[in-house]
Amino acid sequence: MGLPVTPLTWFAALLPIVVLLVLLLRLRWSAVEASVVSLAVAAVTALTVFDAPFALVGGEVGKGIWNSLAIIGITFPAVLMYEVSRQANGFAVIQREMTRLVPDRLLQVLALGWCFTGFLQGPSGFGVPIAVAAPLLIGIGVKPLWAVVIPLMSQTWGTTFGTLALGWESLVLQTDLAQQVGSARYWSTAFWSAVMTGTLCPVAGMLTCWFYGRWRGIWHGLPAVALLGGIQVLGLVALSQVTPVLSAVIPSTLALGAAFLVARLPVYARPDTTPSALLNPSDNAVQADSPLGLHQALLPYYLLSIISVVVLLTPPLHDWLASWKTGFAFPQTQTGYGVVNPATGLYAPIAWLVHSGSFLLLTSALSAAYYARLGLIRRADLRVIGRNTMQKAVPASLSVVFLIAMSKVMSGSGQVEVLALGTASVTGPYFALLSPFIGVLGSFMSASNVSSNILFGQFQQSMARLIGVNDLALLAAQTTGGAIGTMCSPSTVMLGTTTAGIPGREGQVISRLLVVVLALALCAGAAACLLG
């Protein structure tokens, strides 16, 4: 018996996502409340419409809980690092010194929210750039909501070739490109994937300028976006043809350094007068009363970058640390329609010693020890740091558990497959235009471009051959859509709202980005049509 793809099953599969969006965007429920209800809807739909047994639903919920630990393992250390910096008055120092070194407020926002986010995405990823950059932006006077929105936009271009090209490798492994590494077809797919995802970089920069000051912001920020965006895009495209692993790391590092050189240009050498809805009034700015210098205040971010790069770019060390993995066994389950979830002896093993959360935790510990030596953090402050970390991270972590569990139930019961197949059957030869939306769907649910490529990489290649278009076009569209979808994934958004101190406002963040996501996905689809 095959999986039925009918209007009824398609709308039933879509229902959990619709419920989630309505509760978040329309009714402004908190992420915890919305995720619980959405998981319940997904489970009921799986049991009734998709003929899934209770054992399957329970098993997929268990997988979701385990998968969520990878994100929770980032949430707690990221909040901890934020609390350590805040307790040492580091953010106020960063604001003071950034104002001195980069007088132009828009360039400050671009340097920290756009360039620094891309820099963090190169070696780390998995939501770390949003969790880290949001409090930094608040430190220079950006309103908390926008401090989350800007990094969410800015990290998208690096989600395929960032994290040492993990997103790209996941796409390759799901297709026959895995048997053609080094071939002309392999490099051509890498090229167009880099072009399409790289274009998201200057787009994010210009959107930041638009949100900052509308047309005046666009005009004022254009030179910086052109120069810094050019470094990142051209570097990404060029290095994707040489070493995909470093094709995001090197350009983003160069662009971050160049941002401080751009600050010396006459147009940015003095404070701008462009009014901005992104910034708090100047009289509410935090004043620094601390002996810290800028480099001391940025110590946690230096340490995070150094630890990540050293571990990830030292193969013997990385391979040894990565050999220590943990996971659980799950039995095979099957729906009444024949959707099979194979048994596994070690499901989704996590190598904790090379996990971004471990890098964050080590960074937090070293930073706290350093600030304690300077007398800026006392024993009593450690209890405050711990209490604040728990208060902020626990609600976000619960939401992540429910959201990832919903994703696994939908995937394991065949709902995700029905959504993809139903869309493909309706669009037919025009599928290329909507192919990025499949990638968006994958990362919206899983909070990961990597997971989206694993879910739909093979599907996109099969569809390309079925409708007679060049499969490299749809593969590039898939990973571009996956990158775009991370912008509004509730699990990723919660990392930002947690460290920004605005938990419960995830729906407001997503509502500001939803139109951007849809427009960018449609543009990526148009590009796929031209390539095909």
Secondary structure, DSSP 8 states (H G I E B T S, - for coil): ------HHHHHHHHHHHHHHHIIIIIS---HHHHHHHHHHHHHHHHHHTS---HHHHHHHHHHHHHHHHHHHHHHHHHHHHHHHHHHTTHHHHHHHHHHHH---HHHHHIIIIIIHHHHHHTTT-TTHHHHHHHHHHHHTTB-HHHHHHHHHHHTGGGTTTHHHHHHHHHHHHTSGGGG-TTSHHHHHHHHHHHHHHHTHHHHHHHHHHHHHHHHHHHHHHHHHHHHHHHHHHHHHHHHTTT-GGGTTHHHHHHHHHHHHHHTTSGGGSS------SSB--GGG------S--HHHHTHHHHHHHHHHHHHHT-HHHHHHHHT--EEEEE--EE-TT--EE--EEEEEEE-GGGSHHHHHHHHHHHHHHHHHHTTSS-HHHHHHHHHHHHHHHHHHHHHHHHHHHHHHHHHHTTHHHHHHHHHHHHHGGGHHHHHHHHHHHHHHHHS-HHHHHHHHHHHHHHHHHHHT--HHHHHHHHHHHHHHHTTS-HHHHHHHHHHTT-TT-HHHHHHHHHHHHHHHHHHHHHHHHHH-
